[in-house]
């Protein structure tokens, strides 16, 4: 028996080995050396698994026995685990359930787009332990799609939790009082193999559409691959051809629809007919007729690589079969080198048998009961990402570029894009579209074709040059400001501030506008918050999408304690104002400079014990816990001095206690968490301002009113009214760079300190370099800035 290596130029990194035929079957193929089990994609029909509260986890009915290696269940507390190999759940911060790893939107460097979390996309996803995502609050991931990798089985499947019994009251749901341990999820299953039985479903045996089950006839152009019944075998209704007679010498070829292999088993089929083989180098469909005649014919099937239009392996009958069909297969091991994401194939039926000794050709044979371990190529032809900086609405794409980008620079843009699995585009990702480059006036079209080769979508792309960034209006209180961070100052086109990647724009540096250069930074990509152009009040925000209590985005300010320390020490103080949207999070710190187990709020223990700018936690009683918001947009304010420590939310004081000021020395001040992890924020931050002093009541109200108006919030802060404008103001020069303003005193005159602050703000914005002092006539003294 002759065997031949067939070399695939697309996958020439594999070392192909020739295998001899088994069970009397003629073969040609190429195999990789001792490869690991191929990835198996489970994207078939979904099923729902439920473990009810207090159900016995030792019973099979309460275990999702996904494979012989992975049995998922949960005791009446703690997290899920693999009871097949774990005697008990490992608890939080472990790798339970063992032999699994999980990919979630926005975590481990993944995109935040839920549509991309399909098992077929496993190669582009990043995986981690279940606990790193869920932490002690799995209820937060209910309804969010995930992809799970069963490591030993090398299976990828899709999972979405639909319920989770969380700990409440005295029960933590982790290591404390049992809470019932109920949960449920939907998950995908192994898609059934593609099957073709060629049963006669058409109105007659000659119906080429119905009888061929969407296979395409290649040779001859005229003719029919539907078998005529000569009683041999009995009327089977199969894919085959008898021709005009027993000695019809025409080569007949039919081709299946395209598919991708998923590594789930053998490709099997049944043949009936005459003896033949096809062992040749570099066989292509166009050369099959001549090759089949030269080598004595062939009656069988061949696996075709669509990308190269070549056959990878084939199997046919090594002996005449007269009384029954012979069952043949390409084994899972033989198919393994071809289980490659994005590689599509067809199965070609070739029917030509020539009896060389007699000079007669027996052109007859049948093919039935084909079972392919793969997935039919879909009709999806979506442009998933384009850009960066693009918004896709239907088939319209608007690509926004940096302010000042010239038409010549627009024409040089070579956008990258991603498509639905196995889809293709008439333009190349990362290349300038030719001959019509991108433009701000004329739309350029990208035609995306689905994997099935027939469904298409026409995407039109237009470029928009962004408006210049307008500096935000300064707050009404400036004195003592040490840090001013606001998301509407982020330049999404500045590479020093942001990192643009598939799935979004991420913050590398949040620039401080206080004038002290106290910028917040993050060099670890996985920990960079995402820039969202429209959040609270329609203004930009930074999104801190915590993956667990101990993992998620955060920014670092460094140790700023020296800037918040005064002499005498009793004068040292700190104040904070922050605008944040809480996204279903009951355990978080927006900002902290003390790693003393500080917890602004923690639903795990129903407590509130903040410690920012303190020597120790406050010891707010448990009654304060219910006052902390777990959703919605709010203004958070904090004051810490040697005499008092106070928290205010939306203008209402929620707690106060005695002073225990601490500058935060030795800590890396953290936004979106505390310095030592454990209080990750799941939400957005629009603005954060720190002062090195305690503001007066009027100043605090002005700050609250400013933030309220800016972000369209509703709260208890009194509205900021415009001050009375003085009349009869006279300006007189005093010295170089100094002027004196005088006006008649009257009741309700302008707050002089406010006037000085506003003038300084305007001076900074306009670039003036002069000092301003205000002469208060009634006190007859100067108030320098």
DRENDOLO-260608 format. One record per residue (C-alpha): x, y, z; residue number from 1; residue in three letters. Coordinates in steps of 0.2 Angstrom, whole numbers, always signed. Layout:
<pts>
X:Y:Z:NUM:ALA $
...
</pts>
This chain:
<pts>
+0:+0:+0:1:UNK $
+7:+17:-5:2:UNK $
+6:+32:+6:3:UNK $
+10:+50:+2:4:UNK $
+13:+66:+12:5:UNK $
+2:+80:+6:6:UNK $
+10:+97:+11:7:UNK $
-1:+111:+16:8:UNK $
+8:+128:+12:9:UNK $
-3:+137:+25:10:UNK $
+2:+126:+39:11:UNK $
+19:+121:+34:12:UNK $
+25:+123:+52:13:UNK $
+18:+106:+55:14:UNK $
+28:+91:+52:15:UNK $
+17:+80:+42:16:UNK $
+19:+61:+44:17:UNK $
+12:+48:+32:18:UNK $
+1:+35:+39:19:UNK $
-2:+18:+32:20:UNK $
-21:+14:+28:21:UNK $
-31:+4:+41:22:UNK $
-44:-9:+38:23:UNK $
-40:-10:+19:24:UNK $
-44:+8:+16:25:UNK $
-33:+18:+4:26:UNK $
-27:+35:+11:27:UNK $
-17:+50:+9:28:UNK $
-15:+63:+23:29:UNK $
-3:+74:+33:30:UNK $
-2:+74:+52:31:UNK $
+7:+84:+65:32:UNK $
+18:+74:+77:33:UNK $
+9:+69:+94:34:UNK $
-1:+84:+96:35:UNK $
-11:+88:+112:36:UNK $
-30:+85:+111:37:UNK $
-37:+98:+99:38:UNK $
-48:+112:+107:39:UNK $
-66:+107:+106:40:UNK $
-79:+121:+104:41:UNK $
-96:+119:+112:42:UNK $
-107:+131:+105:43:UNK $
-122:+120:+102:44:UNK $
-140:+122:+111:45:UNK $
-139:+129:+128:46:UNK $
-145:+119:+144:47:UNK $
-149:+126:+161:48:UNK $
-142:+119:+177:49:UNK $
-149:+123:+194:50:UNK $
-144:+118:+211:51:UNK $
-158:+124:+223:52:UNK $
-155:+131:+240:53:UNK $
-150:+118:+253:54:UNK $
-150:+104:+240:55:UNK $
-139:+90:+244:56:UNK $
-123:+93:+234:57:UNK $
-118:+75:+235:58:UNK $
-132:+69:+224:59:UNK $
-129:+68:+205:60:UNK $
-145:+78:+202:61:UNK $
-137:+93:+210:62:UNK $
-120:+92:+201:63:UNK $
-118:+98:+183:64:UNK $
-107:+83:+176:65:UNK $
-101:+92:+161:66:UNK $
-88:+79:+157:67:UNK $
-80:+65:+166:68:UNK $
-67:+77:+173:69:UNK $
-78:+92:+178:70:UNK $
-93:+90:+190:71:UNK $
-99:+108:+196:72:UNK $
-109:+110:+212:73:UNK $
-110:+121:+227:74:UNK $
-112:+117:+246:75:UNK $
-124:+127:+256:76:UNK $
-111:+141:+257:77:UNK $
-95:+147:+248:78:UNK $
-92:+146:+230:79:UNK $
-94:+133:+216:80:UNK $
-81:+119:+215:81:UNK $
-77:+103:+205:82:UNK $
-83:+89:+216:83:UNK $
-75:+77:+205:84:UNK $
-58:+81:+210:85:UNK $
-61:+93:+225:86:UNK $
-66:+86:+242:87:UNK $
-73:+103:+247:88:UNK $
-73:+121:+239:89:UNK $
-56:+129:+241:90:UNK $
-64:+145:+247:91:UNK $
-61:+162:+240:92:UNK $
-45:+167:+232:93:UNK $
-41:+150:+226:94:UNK $
-42:+141:+209:95:UNK $
-59:+132:+213:96:UNK $
-67:+125:+203:97:UNK $
-51:+116:+199:98:UNK $
-47:+111:+181:99:UNK $
-57:+126:+174:100:UNK $
-52:+144:+169:101:UNK $
-64:+158:+165:102:UNK $
-65:+173:+153:103:UNK $
-76:+188:+157:104:UNK $
-80:+204:+148:105:UNK $
-68:+218:+154:106:UNK $
-57:+206:+164:107:UNK $
-40:+200:+162:108:UNK $
-37:+212:+148:109:UNK $
-53:+206:+138:110:UNK $
-64:+217:+129:111:UNK $
-80:+223:+138:112:UNK $
-91:+219:+123:113:UNK $
-102:+204:+128:114:UNK $
-104:+199:+110:115:UNK $
-86:+193:+108:116:UNK $
-88:+180:+122:117:UNK $
-91:+165:+111:118:UNK $
-83:+149:+112:119:UNK $
-77:+150:+94:120:UNK $
-67:+166:+99:121:UNK $
-57:+157:+113:122:UNK $
-40:+160:+104:123:UNK $
-43:+179:+107:124:UNK $
-49:+178:+125:125:UNK $
-39:+179:+141:126:UNK $
-43:+167:+155:127:UNK $
-41:+167:+174:128:UNK $
-48:+159:+190:129:UNK $
-66:+160:+194:130:UNK $
-63:+169:+210:131:UNK $
-53:+183:+203:132:UNK $
-69:+188:+194:133:UNK $
-83:+183:+206:134:UNK $
-74:+186:+223:135:UNK $
-87:+186:+237:136:UNK $
-101:+194:+226:137:UNK $
-105:+182:+212:138:UNK $
-122:+190:+211:139:UNK $
-114:+204:+202:140:UNK $
-110:+193:+187:141:UNK $
-127:+186:+185:142:UNK $
-133:+189:+167:143:UNK $
-115:+192:+161:144:UNK $
-109:+180:+147:145:UNK $
-93:+171:+150:146:UNK $
-82:+158:+141:147:UNK $
-76:+143:+152:148:UNK $
-61:+132:+147:149:UNK $
-61:+114:+154:150:UNK $
-43:+112:+155:151:UNK $
-40:+93:+154:152:UNK $
-53:+91:+141:153:UNK $
-48:+106:+132:154:UNK $
-66:+111:+129:155:UNK $
-72:+129:+128:156:UNK $
-90:+132:+132:157:UNK $
-101:+147:+135:158:UNK $
-109:+150:+152:159:UNK $
-121:+164:+159:160:UNK $
-126:+163:+177:161:UNK $
-145:+167:+180:162:UNK $
-146:+166:+199:163:UNK $
-134:+166:+214:164:UNK $
-140:+165:+232:165:UNK $
-129:+178:+241:166:UNK $
-125:+179:+259:167:UNK $
-136:+190:+270:168:UNK $
-138:+195:+288:169:UNK $
-127:+186:+299:170:UNK $
-122:+174:+285:171:UNK $
-107:+179:+274:172:UNK $
-111:+166:+261:173:UNK $
-92:+161:+262:174:UNK $
-85:+154:+278:175:UNK $
-99:+159:+289:176:UNK $
-118:+155:+291:177:UNK $
-124:+144:+277:178:UNK $
-136:+154:+265:179:UNK $
-142:+139:+255:180:UNK $
-129:+139:+241:181:UNK $
-142:+140:+227:182:UNK $
-136:+145:+209:183:UNK $
-141:+142:+191:184:UNK $
-133:+145:+174:185:UNK $
-136:+141:+156:186:UNK $
-122:+134:+146:187:UNK $
-118:+128:+129:188:UNK $
-117:+110:+124:189:UNK $
-107:+101:+110:190:UNK $
-115:+105:+94:191:UNK $
-122:+89:+85:192:UNK $
-111:+84:+70:193:UNK $
-116:+89:+53:194:UNK $
-125:+75:+45:195:UNK $
-130:+70:+27:196:UNK $
-140:+55:+25:197:UNK $
-146:+59:+7:198:UNK $
-163:+52:+10:199:UNK $
-175:+56:-5:200:UNK $
-183:+71:+1:201:UNK $
-186:+79:-16:202:UNK $
-201:+76:-27:203:UNK $
-191:+64:-37:204:UNK $
-174:+55:-37:205:UNK $
-168:+68:-50:206:UNK $
-171:+83:-39:207:UNK $
-153:+90:-38:208:UNK $
-157:+103:-24:209:UNK $
-167:+92:-12:210:UNK $
-158:+76:-15:211:UNK $
-140:+83:-13:212:UNK $
-144:+92:+3:213:UNK $
-135:+108:-3:214:UNK $
-120:+100:-9:215:UNK $
-113:+107:-26:216:UNK $
-110:+97:-41:217:UNK $
-93:+101:-49:218:UNK $
-91:+88:-63:219:UNK $
-99:+86:-75:220:UNK $
-108:+102:-77:221:UNK $
-123:+93:-84:222:UNK $
-128:+78:-75:223:UNK $
-135:+72:-58:224:UNK $
-126:+65:-43:225:UNK $
-142:+58:-37:226:UNK $
-141:+39:-38:227:UNK $
-152:+30:-50:228:UNK $
-159:+13:-43:229:UNK $
-153:-2:-52:230:UNK $
-157:-12:-37:231:UNK $
-139:-13:-31:232:UNK $
-140:-9:-17:233:UNK $
-158:-7:-14:234:UNK $
-166:+9:-16:235:UNK $
-156:+19:-4:236:UNK $
-157:+37:-10:237:UNK $
-138:+41:-9:238:UNK $
-126:+53:-17:239:UNK $
-118:+44:-32:240:UNK $
-120:+41:-50:241:UNK $
-122:+26:-61:242:UNK $
-121:+35:-78:243:UNK $
-128:+29:-94:244:UNK $
-122:+12:-90:245:UNK $
-110:+1:-81:246:UNK $
-95:+7:-90:247:UNK $
-98:+26:-89:248:UNK $
-81:+33:-88:249:UNK $
-86:+51:-82:250:UNK $
-79:+58:-66:251:UNK $
-92:+64:-55:252:UNK $
-89:+77:-41:253:UNK $
-100:+84:-27:254:UNK $
-95:+97:-14:255:UNK $
-102:+99:+4:256:UNK $
-106:+116:+11:257:UNK $
-91:+124:+21:258:UNK $
-88:+119:+39:259:UNK $
-75:+121:+53:260:UNK $
-69:+106:+63:261:UNK $
-71:+107:+81:262:UNK $
-61:+92:+87:263:UNK $
-76:+82:+94:264:UNK $
-73:+65:+86:265:UNK $
-71:+55:+70:266:UNK $
-78:+60:+53:267:UNK $
-87:+45:+47:268:UNK $
-96:+40:+31:269:UNK $
-102:+25:+21:270:UNK $
-97:+20:+3:271:UNK $
-104:+7:-9:272:UNK $
-96:+4:-26:273:UNK $
-81:-1:-34:274:UNK $
-63:-3:-30:275:UNK $
-52:+13:-31:276:UNK $
-38:+24:-23:277:UNK $
-32:+41:-24:278:UNK $
-14:+43:-18:279:UNK $
-5:+58:-26:280:UNK $
+5:+74:-22:281:UNK $
-3:+91:-22:282:UNK $
-20:+85:-28:283:UNK $
-32:+99:-32:284:UNK $
-50:+98:-37:285:UNK $
-46:+104:-55:286:UNK $
-33:+90:-57:287:UNK $
-44:+76:-50:288:UNK $
-52:+70:-67:289:UNK $
-35:+68:-75:290:UNK $
-27:+61:-59:291:UNK $
-41:+49:-56:292:UNK $
-40:+42:-74:293:UNK $
-21:+41:-74:294:UNK $
-21:+32:-57:295:UNK $
-35:+20:-60:296:UNK $
-49:+30:-53:297:UNK $
-56:+34:-36:298:UNK $
-72:+31:-27:299:UNK $
-72:+40:-11:300:UNK $
-71:+57:-2:301:UNK $
-57:+70:+1:302:UNK $
-55:+84:+14:303:UNK $
-52:+100:+5:304:UNK $
-44:+116:+13:305:UNK $
-54:+130:+7:306:UNK $
-40:+143:+9:307:UNK $
-28:+133:-3:308:UNK $
-40:+124:-13:309:UNK $
-31:+108:-10:310:UNK $
-35:+91:-3:311:UNK $
-27:+86:+14:312:UNK $
-32:+68:+14:313:UNK $
-44:+56:+6:314:UNK $
-51:+39:+9:315:UNK $
-59:+27:-3:316:UNK $
-63:+9:-6:317:UNK $
-49:-4:-8:318:UNK $
-61:-17:-14:319:UNK $
-77:-19:-23:320:UNK $
-92:-19:-11:321:UNK $
-107:-27:-18:322:UNK $
-119:-32:-4:323:UNK $
-117:-18:+9:324:UNK $
-110:-1:+13:325:UNK $
-92:+0:+20:326:UNK $
-91:+12:+35:327:UNK $
-75:+23:+34:328:UNK $
-68:+37:+44:329:UNK $
-55:+51:+46:330:UNK $
-51:+48:+64:331:UNK $
-50:+62:+77:332:UNK $
-31:+60:+78:333:UNK $
-30:+62:+59:334:UNK $
-41:+77:+59:335:UNK $
-31:+85:+74:336:UNK $
-19:+95:+64:337:UNK $
-34:+103:+55:338:UNK $
-44:+109:+70:339:UNK $
-38:+127:+68:340:UNK $
-48:+142:+72:341:UNK $
-53:+151:+56:342:UNK $
-48:+136:+45:343:UNK $
-63:+130:+34:344:UNK $
-66:+115:+24:345:UNK $
-77:+105:+12:346:UNK $
-79:+87:+10:347:UNK $
-78:+82:-9:348:UNK $
-86:+66:-16:349:UNK $
-77:+59:-30:350:UNK $
-84:+45:-41:351:UNK $
-73:+38:-54:352:UNK $
-68:+20:-56:353:UNK $
-58:+13:-71:354:UNK $
-54:-5:-73:355:UNK $
-36:-3:-81:356:UNK $
-34:-21:-85:357:UNK $
-50:-22:-96:358:UNK $
-49:-4:-102:359:UNK $
-67:-2:-96:360:UNK $
-72:+11:-83:361:UNK $
-85:+6:-70:362:UNK $
-93:+23:-66:363:UNK $
-103:+19:-51:364:UNK $
-104:+22:-32:365:UNK $
-114:+28:-18:366:UNK $
-110:+39:-3:367:UNK $
-122:+39:+12:368:UNK $
-123:+44:+31:369:UNK $
-110:+57:+32:370:UNK $
-106:+63:+49:371:UNK $
-94:+78:+51:372:UNK $
-87:+83:+69:373:UNK $
-88:+102:+65:374:UNK $
-99:+117:+64:375:UNK $
-108:+124:+48:376:UNK $
-101:+141:+44:377:UNK $
-113:+154:+49:378:UNK $
-122:+169:+40:379:UNK $
-114:+181:+52:380:UNK $
-105:+195:+43:381:UNK $
-103:+209:+56:382:UNK $
-89:+221:+58:383:UNK $
-86:+219:+77:384:UNK $
-73:+233:+79:385:UNK $
-66:+246:+68:386:UNK $
-54:+260:+73:387:UNK $
-49:+264:+86:388:UNK $
-61:+278:+89:389:UNK $
-75:+271:+78:390:UNK $
-94:+270:+83:391:UNK $
-103:+256:+73:392:UNK $
-122:+259:+71:393:UNK $
-130:+246:+60:394:UNK $
-119:+247:+44:395:UNK $
-114:+265:+47:396:UNK $
-96:+268:+54:397:UNK $
-91:+285:+60:398:UNK $
-72:+285:+64:399:UNK $
-67:+300:+75:400:UNK $
-49:+306:+74:401:UNK $
-39:+319:+85:402:UNK $
-42:+337:+83:403:UNK $
-32:+345:+70:404:UNK $
-30:+330:+59:405:UNK $
-27:+335:+41:406:UNK $
-35:+328:+26:407:UNK $
-18:+321:+21:408:UNK $
-17:+312:+38:409:UNK $
-34:+305:+36:410:UNK $
-30:+298:+19:411:UNK $
-15:+289:+27:412:UNK $
-26:+280:+40:413:UNK $
-24:+261:+39:414:UNK $
-38:+255:+51:415:UNK $
-38:+238:+60:416:UNK $
-54:+229:+62:417:UNK $
-61:+212:+68:418:UNK $
-76:+202:+60:419:UNK $
-88:+189:+65:420:UNK $
-79:+172:+66:421:UNK $
-73:+165:+49:422:UNK $
-81:+180:+40:423:UNK $
-70:+189:+27:424:UNK $
-69:+207:+20:425:UNK $
-64:+214:+3:426:UNK $
-51:+226:+12:427:UNK $
-37:+221:+23:428:UNK $
-36:+225:+41:429:UNK $
-22:+237:+45:430:UNK $
-20:+243:+27:431:UNK $
-25:+259:+18:432:UNK $
-41:+256:+8:433:UNK $
-36:+257:-10:434:UNK $
-39:+265:-22:435:UNK $
-51:+276:-11:436:UNK $
-43:+280:+5:437:UNK $
-53:+286:+20:438:UNK $
-61:+304:+19:439:UNK $
-70:+316:+29:440:UNK $
-82:+320:+15:441:UNK $
-84:+303:+5:442:UNK $
-89:+287:+13:443:UNK $
-78:+272:+10:444:UNK $
-86:+255:+9:445:UNK $
-81:+239:+17:446:UNK $
-90:+223:+11:447:UNK $
-90:+209:+24:448:UNK $
-94:+191:+18:449:UNK $
-100:+178:+30:450:UNK $
-92:+162:+32:451:UNK $
-105:+153:+22:452:UNK $
-99:+163:+7:453:UNK $
-115:+170:+2:454:UNK $
-122:+183:+15:455:UNK $
-114:+200:+14:456:UNK $
-115:+217:+23:457:UNK $
-110:+234:+15:458:UNK $
-102:+245:+29:459:UNK $
-99:+263:+25:460:UNK $
-85:+272:+34:461:UNK $
-84:+291:+36:462:UNK $
-71:+300:+46:463:UNK $
-75:+315:+58:464:UNK $
-61:+326:+65:465:UNK $
-65:+329:+84:466:UNK $
-67:+347:+91:467:UNK $
-53:+354:+101:468:UNK $
-53:+349:+119:469:UNK $
-61:+364:+129:470:UNK $
-53:+365:+147:471:UNK $
-66:+362:+161:472:UNK $
-72:+377:+171:473:UNK $
-62:+378:+188:474:UNK $
-71:+374:+204:475:UNK $
-77:+389:+214:476:UNK $
-65:+385:+228:477:UNK $
-46:+385:+224:478:UNK $
-37:+389:+240:479:UNK $
-29:+373:+247:480:UNK $
-33:+363:+232:481:UNK $
-19:+349:+229:482:UNK $
-27:+337:+217:483:UNK $
-40:+341:+204:484:UNK $
-44:+326:+192:485:UNK $
-59:+328:+180:486:UNK $
-63:+316:+166:487:UNK $
-69:+330:+155:488:UNK $
-50:+335:+154:489:UNK $
-45:+318:+147:490:UNK $
-39:+319:+129:491:UNK $
-43:+302:+121:492:UNK $
-31:+305:+107:493:UNK $
-16:+309:+118:494:UNK $
-5:+293:+119:495:UNK $
+3:+300:+135:496:UNK $
-14:+299:+144:497:UNK $
-23:+284:+136:498:UNK $
-20:+267:+128:499:UNK $
-31:+263:+114:500:UNK $
-34:+244:+112:501:UNK $
-48:+233:+105:502:UNK $
-63:+235:+116:503:UNK $
-59:+253:+122:504:UNK $
-48:+268:+127:505:UNK $
-39:+265:+144:506:UNK $
-31:+278:+156:507:UNK $
-13:+278:+158:508:UNK $
-12:+295:+166:509:UNK $
-25:+306:+173:510:UNK $
-19:+323:+173:511:UNK $
-20:+334:+188:512:UNK $
-27:+352:+185:513:UNK $
-23:+359:+202:514:UNK $
-6:+365:+196:515:UNK $
+4:+353:+207:516:UNK $
+7:+340:+194:517:UNK $
-1:+326:+205:518:UNK $
-6:+315:+191:519:UNK $
-14:+298:+194:520:UNK $
-6:+284:+184:521:UNK $
-7:+266:+180:522:UNK $
+6:+256:+170:523:UNK $
-1:+239:+172:524:UNK $
-13:+238:+157:525:UNK $
-25:+225:+165:526:UNK $
-28:+238:+180:527:UNK $
-31:+253:+169:528:UNK $
-49:+260:+170:529:UNK $
-58:+263:+154:530:UNK $
-62:+280:+147:531:UNK $
-81:+282:+143:532:UNK $
-85:+298:+133:533:UNK $
-103:+299:+140:534:UNK $
-107:+295:+158:535:UNK $
-115:+304:+172:536:UNK $
-124:+320:+166:537:UNK $
-118:+315:+148:538:UNK $
-100:+320:+153:539:UNK $
-85:+308:+152:540:UNK $
-81:+296:+166:541:UNK $
-67:+284:+170:542:UNK $
-75:+266:+172:543:UNK $
-68:+255:+186:544:UNK $
-75:+238:+182:545:UNK $
-70:+228:+197:546:UNK $
-68:+209:+193:547:UNK $
-69:+205:+212:548:UNK $
-66:+213:+229:549:UNK $
-47:+211:+226:550:UNK $
-45:+213:+207:551:UNK $
-49:+227:+195:552:UNK $
-44:+244:+188:553:UNK $
-36:+257:+200:554:UNK $
-25:+273:+198:555:UNK $
-11:+278:+209:556:UNK $
-6:+296:+215:557:UNK $
+10:+291:+224:558:UNK $
+14:+297:+242:559:UNK $
+7:+315:+243:560:UNK $
+8:+316:+262:561:UNK $
+21:+330:+262:562:UNK $
+9:+341:+253:563:UNK $
-4:+338:+267:564:UNK $
+7:+340:+282:565:UNK $
+7:+357:+290:566:UNK $
+16:+365:+305:567:UNK $
+10:+364:+318:568:UNK $
+4:+347:+315:569:UNK $
-13:+351:+323:570:UNK $
-17:+362:+307:571:UNK $
-14:+347:+295:572:UNK $
-31:+342:+287:573:UNK $
-38:+334:+271:574:UNK $
-54:+336:+262:575:UNK $
-61:+326:+247:576:UNK $
-75:+329:+234:577:UNK $
-79:+315:+222:578:UNK $
-93:+312:+209:579:UNK $
-96:+294:+206:580:UNK $
-109:+282:+198:581:UNK $
-110:+266:+208:582:UNK $
-114:+251:+197:583:UNK $
-122:+238:+209:584:UNK $
-107:+238:+221:585:UNK $
-110:+236:+240:586:UNK $
-91:+235:+244:587:UNK $
-80:+249:+238:588:UNK $
-68:+264:+241:589:UNK $
-68:+277:+229:590:UNK $
-51:+284:+236:591:UNK $
-40:+279:+250:592:UNK $
-23:+284:+257:593:UNK $
-22:+272:+272:594:UNK $
-20:+253:+270:595:UNK $
-28:+250:+288:596:UNK $
-42:+238:+282:597:UNK $
-52:+254:+278:598:UNK $
-69:+250:+271:599:UNK $
-80:+265:+266:600:UNK $
-94:+252:+264:601:UNK $
-94:+233:+264:602:UNK $
-110:+222:+262:603:UNK $
-100:+207:+266:604:UNK $
-101:+212:+284:605:UNK $
-114:+225:+283:606:UNK $
-102:+239:+290:607:UNK $
-95:+256:+286:608:UNK $
-77:+259:+293:609:UNK $
-68:+271:+282:610:UNK $
-50:+276:+286:611:UNK $
-45:+288:+272:612:UNK $
-34:+302:+280:613:UNK $
-36:+294:+297:614:UNK $
-24:+284:+309:615:UNK $
-36:+270:+310:616:UNK $
-54:+265:+305:617:UNK $
-68:+276:+310:618:UNK $
-79:+263:+319:619:UNK $
-95:+271:+311:620:UNK $
-108:+259:+318:621:UNK $
-117:+247:+308:622:UNK $
-132:+259:+306:623:UNK $
-121:+269:+294:624:UNK $
-120:+254:+282:625:UNK $
-137:+257:+275:626:UNK $
-134:+275:+271:627:UNK $
-121:+271:+258:628:UNK $
-127:+270:+240:629:UNK $
-124:+254:+230:630:UNK $
-131:+261:+213:631:UNK $
-134:+278:+205:632:UNK $
-124:+294:+204:633:UNK $
-118:+304:+219:634:UNK $
-107:+317:+227:635:UNK $
-96:+310:+240:636:UNK $
-87:+322:+252:637:UNK $
-75:+319:+267:638:UNK $
-67:+330:+280:639:UNK $
-53:+325:+291:640:UNK $
-44:+335:+304:641:UNK $
-37:+334:+322:642:UNK $
-54:+338:+329:643:UNK $
-67:+329:+318:644:UNK $
-69:+316:+304:645:UNK $
-85:+318:+294:646:UNK $
-93:+309:+278:647:UNK $
-106:+318:+268:648:UNK $
-116:+310:+253:649:UNK $
-126:+321:+242:650:UNK $
-125:+335:+254:651:UNK $
-131:+325:+269:652:UNK $
-120:+320:+283:653:UNK $
-120:+301:+286:654:UNK $
-107:+300:+299:655:UNK $
-95:+309:+310:656:UNK $
-83:+305:+324:657:UNK $
-68:+312:+333:658:UNK $
-52:+317:+324:659:UNK $
-38:+306:+321:660:UNK $
-29:+314:+306:661:UNK $
-16:+305:+297:662:UNK $
-7:+311:+281:663:UNK $
-6:+294:+273:664:UNK $
+13:+294:+274:665:UNK $
+21:+278:+266:666:UNK $
+6:+273:+256:667:UNK $
+3:+274:+237:668:UNK $
-13:+284:+237:669:UNK $
-26:+274:+227:670:UNK $
-41:+279:+217:671:UNK $
-54:+265:+214:672:UNK $
-48:+255:+229:673:UNK $
-38:+256:+245:674:UNK $
-18:+254:+244:675:UNK $
-18:+236:+249:676:UNK $
-33:+230:+238:677:UNK $
-49:+223:+244:678:UNK $
-61:+237:+241:679:UNK $
-61:+238:+222:680:UNK $
-74:+250:+215:681:UNK $
-87:+244:+202:682:UNK $
-93:+260:+195:683:UNK $
-88:+276:+187:684:UNK $
-78:+292:+193:685:UNK $
-81:+308:+185:686:UNK $
-71:+320:+196:687:UNK $
-60:+319:+211:688:UNK $
-54:+334:+221:689:UNK $
-42:+335:+236:690:UNK $
-39:+350:+248:691:UNK $
-26:+351:+261:692:UNK $
-38:+359:+273:693:UNK $
-56:+358:+279:694:UNK $
-67:+370:+269:695:UNK $
-79:+382:+277:696:UNK $
-98:+378:+277:697:UNK $
-100:+391:+263:698:UNK $
-86:+384:+253:699:UNK $
-92:+366:+255:700:UNK $
-109:+371:+249:701:UNK $
-102:+380:+234:702:UNK $
-92:+365:+229:703:UNK $
-107:+354:+231:704:UNK $
-118:+366:+221:705:UNK $
-104:+367:+207:706:UNK $
-103:+348:+205:707:UNK $
-122:+346:+206:708:UNK $
-125:+359:+192:709:UNK $
-110:+352:+182:710:UNK $
-117:+334:+182:711:UNK $
-136:+337:+183:712:UNK $
-138:+329:+200:713:UNK $
-152:+330:+213:714:UNK $
-147:+332:+231:715:UNK $
-147:+342:+247:716:UNK $
-134:+355:+242:717:UNK $
-141:+373:+241:718:UNK $
-140:+380:+224:719:UNK $
-126:+392:+221:720:UNK $
-133:+409:+218:721:UNK $
-125:+423:+208:722:UNK $
-117:+436:+220:723:UNK $
-122:+454:+219:724:UNK $
-112:+463:+206:725:UNK $
-105:+480:+213:726:UNK $
-107:+496:+204:727:UNK $
-96:+510:+202:728:UNK $
-80:+500:+202:729:UNK $
-64:+510:+199:730:UNK $
-47:+502:+195:731:UNK $
-31:+512:+198:732:UNK $
-13:+506:+196:733:UNK $
-3:+504:+212:734:UNK $
+13:+497:+206:735:UNK $
+19:+486:+192:736:UNK $
+8:+471:+190:737:UNK $
-4:+477:+204:738:UNK $
-21:+487:+203:739:UNK $
-33:+493:+216:740:UNK $
-52:+491:+214:741:UNK $
-63:+502:+224:742:UNK $
-82:+504:+225:743:UNK $
-94:+511:+237:744:UNK $
-98:+498:+251:745:UNK $
-116:+492:+252:746:UNK $
-126:+478:+259:747:UNK $
-124:+462:+250:748:UNK $
-108:+466:+242:749:UNK $
-98:+453:+232:750:UNK $
-88:+441:+242:751:UNK $
-71:+448:+240:752:UNK $
-61:+431:+242:753:UNK $
-73:+424:+229:754:UNK $
-68:+438:+217:755:UNK $
-50:+435:+220:756:UNK $
-52:+417:+216:757:UNK $
-62:+420:+200:758:UNK $
-49:+433:+194:759:UNK $
-35:+421:+197:760:UNK $
-44:+407:+188:761:UNK $
-46:+419:+173:762:UNK $
-28:+424:+174:763:UNK $
-22:+406:+173:764:UNK $
-34:+402:+159:765:UNK $
-29:+417:+149:766:UNK $
-10:+416:+153:767:UNK $
-9:+433:+162:768:UNK $
+5:+435:+174:769:UNK $
-1:+448:+187:770:UNK $
-5:+448:+205:771:UNK $
-22:+453:+212:772:UNK $
-26:+461:+228:773:UNK $
-43:+467:+234:774:UNK $
-45:+482:+245:775:UNK $
-59:+480:+257:776:UNK $
-64:+497:+261:777:UNK $
-73:+493:+277:778:UNK $
-58:+484:+285:779:UNK $
-45:+494:+275:780:UNK $
-33:+480:+273:781:UNK $
-26:+469:+258:782:UNK $
-31:+451:+255:783:UNK $
-17:+444:+244:784:UNK $
-20:+428:+234:785:UNK $
</pts>
